[in-house]
């Protein structure tokens, strides 16, 4: 069943809770980061905390200026990734996995270079597969990547395919179902009241067209908050985290 049209930006904003951004609520145990690369000159970053049963809440959303065609500008992502986030018990948490969209054109090899450089620092490079029934995170394929000298290193980086349609359908179903719950702690998805209206408009910037079987972007809306949410969800499905198979003991 399609849930995308049932979710309105104003309704989501009304669910905003009085907790500060960059705060991890009790019961949320894993942090993942989704990054979208924009040739217009910025990186969109969505930090999400995950709890039991794949419950989640947005810890932070920000857009950082930078030229994706310049390798040095990508280090703004590194600075952000390495900032500690304190949970409700005063413990500093680190991001368990970061998923960065490879983009297109000139940004692709810059994304590959960044992913190769930080492949041992819990960073993966992804590419969306907008097709029905694809796994949220598929198996990686090896890609050639330019090294610092400009030469090609064969099979230098893993590229992970993300089933963006599957991720969006799952996340929208949860947000729609949350309308039945008055208590925030009973909801599958939670938000801070500090998030701006543009964030919620971004989350609801697409809808599922049952006639074509495709997700369609609403005219004039920016979809980075939605895309990066899906990327953070895919990062949480990485084999080293696998929130979808985690048991209570985990």
Secondary structure by P-SEA (a helix, b strand, c coil): ccccccccaaaaaaaccccccccccccccbbbbbbbbbccbbbbbbbbbbccccbbbbccccccccccccccccaaaaaaaabbbbccccccccccbbbbbbccccaaaaaaaaaaaacccbbbbbbbbcccccccccbbbbbbbbccccccccccbbbbbbaaaaaaaaaaaaaaacccccccccccbbbbccccaaaaaaaacccccccccbbbbccccccaaaaaaaaaaaaaaccccccccccccc
